[in-house]
Amino acid sequence: MPDDTGPSTTDPPGTALPQLVIELRDLIIAYVRQETVTPIKNLGRYILFGVGGALLLGLGVVLLGVGALRLLQTETGSTFRGDWSWAPYGIVFVALIAGGLITWKARGARRARA
């Protein structure tokens, strides 16, 4: 009874080489897909969530600024009337700039620690 675990002695010489070339090609293709396609998909997902989060945070800051402006205009009585009607805009502008600077500094300090 012949042993089927090894190459057959009836196979013509050289048939193993084409099979090795095909296996090598398949291995290279699988490796390239693993090392390029998958990281690119993950990078795309990372960018998508980053841009979406940035847009939502920006929208939130704008809405908070408009809310603070309306609060200063309506709830302060006659304080910001007449010649002082520009003051709520200036206060909100300065508050938004200060919040942005605090965020920028905190981000820089966090990067310095890392």
C-alpha positions as CSV (number, residue, x, y, z in Angstrom):
1,M,0.0,0.0,0.0
2,P,1.6,3.4,-1.0
3,D,2.2,6.2,1.5
4,D,0.1,9.3,0.5
5,T,1.8,11.7,2.9
6,G,4.8,12.7,0.7
7,P,5.2,13.6,-3.0
8,S,4.5,10.9,-5.4
9,T,7.3,9.3,-7.3
10,T,5.2,9.3,-10.4
11,D,4.8,13.1,-10.5
12,P,7.0,14.7,-13.2
13,P,9.9,16.7,-11.8
14,G,9.2,20.5,-11.5
15,T,5.5,20.3,-10.6
16,A,6.2,21.4,-7.0
17,L,7.8,24.7,-8.2
18,P,4.7,26.1,-9.8
19,Q,2.7,25.2,-6.8
20,L,5.2,27.0,-4.5
21,V,5.1,30.1,-6.7
22,I,1.3,30.1,-6.5
23,E,1.4,29.7,-2.7
24,L,4.0,32.5,-2.5
25,R,1.9,34.8,-4.6
26,D,-1.2,34.1,-2.4
27,L,0.9,34.6,0.7
28,I,2.2,38.0,-0.5
29,I,-1.3,39.2,-1.5
30,A,-2.7,38.2,1.9
31,Y,0.2,40.0,3.6
32,V,-0.2,43.2,1.6
33,R,-3.9,43.2,2.3
34,Q,-3.3,42.7,6.0
35,E,-0.7,45.4,6.2
36,T,-2.3,48.0,4.0
37,V,-6.0,47.6,3.5
38,T,-7.0,46.9,7.1
39,P,-4.9,49.9,8.6
40,I,-6.4,52.2,5.9
41,K,-9.9,51.1,6.9
42,N,-9.1,51.8,10.5
43,L,-7.6,55.1,9.7
44,G,-10.7,56.1,7.7
45,R,-12.9,55.2,10.7
46,Y,-10.6,57.2,13.0
47,I,-10.8,60.2,10.8
48,L,-14.5,60.0,10.4
49,F,-15.2,59.9,14.1
50,G,-12.6,62.6,14.7
51,V,-14.2,65.0,12.2
52,G,-17.7,64.2,13.4
53,G,-16.7,64.8,17.0
54,A,-15.0,68.0,16.1
55,L,-18.1,69.3,14.3
56,L,-20.4,68.3,17.2
57,L,-18.1,70.0,19.7
58,G,-17.9,73.1,17.5
59,L,-21.7,73.2,17.2
60,G,-22.0,72.9,21.0
61,V,-19.6,75.8,21.6
62,V,-21.5,78.0,19.1
63,L,-24.8,77.2,20.8
64,L,-23.3,77.8,24.3
65,G,-22.0,81.2,23.0
66,V,-25.4,82.2,21.6
67,G,-27.1,81.1,24.8
68,A,-24.7,83.2,26.9
69,L,-25.3,86.1,24.6
70,R,-29.0,85.8,24.9
71,L,-28.7,85.4,28.7
72,L,-26.7,88.6,29.0
73,Q,-29.1,90.5,26.7
74,T,-32.3,89.5,28.3
75,E,-31.6,88.8,32.0
76,T,-29.5,91.8,32.9
77,G,-32.3,94.3,32.8
78,S,-31.3,97.7,31.5
79,T,-27.5,97.2,32.2
80,F,-26.6,96.6,28.6
81,R,-28.9,99.1,26.9
82,G,-28.1,102.1,24.8
83,D,-24.4,102.8,24.6
84,W,-23.6,99.5,26.3
85,S,-25.5,97.3,23.8
86,W,-22.1,96.0,22.4
87,A,-20.9,94.8,25.8
88,P,-22.7,91.3,25.8
89,Y,-21.0,90.6,22.4
90,G,-17.6,91.6,23.8
91,I,-18.1,89.6,27.0
92,V,-19.1,86.4,25.1
93,F,-16.3,86.9,22.6
94,V,-13.7,87.2,25.4
95,A,-15.2,84.2,27.2
96,L,-15.0,82.1,24.0
97,I,-11.4,83.2,23.3
98,A,-10.5,82.4,26.9
99,G,-12.1,79.0,26.7
100,G,-10.2,78.3,23.5
101,L,-6.9,79.3,25.0
102,I,-7.5,77.2,28.1
103,T,-8.3,74.2,25.9
104,W,-5.2,74.9,23.8
105,K,-2.9,75.1,26.8
106,A,-4.4,72.0,28.4
107,R,-3.9,70.1,25.1
108,G,-0.2,71.2,25.0
109,A,0.4,70.2,28.6
110,R,-1.1,66.8,28.0
111,R,1.2,66.3,24.9
112,A,4.2,67.4,26.9
113,R,3.4,64.7,29.6
114,A,3.1,62.0,27.0
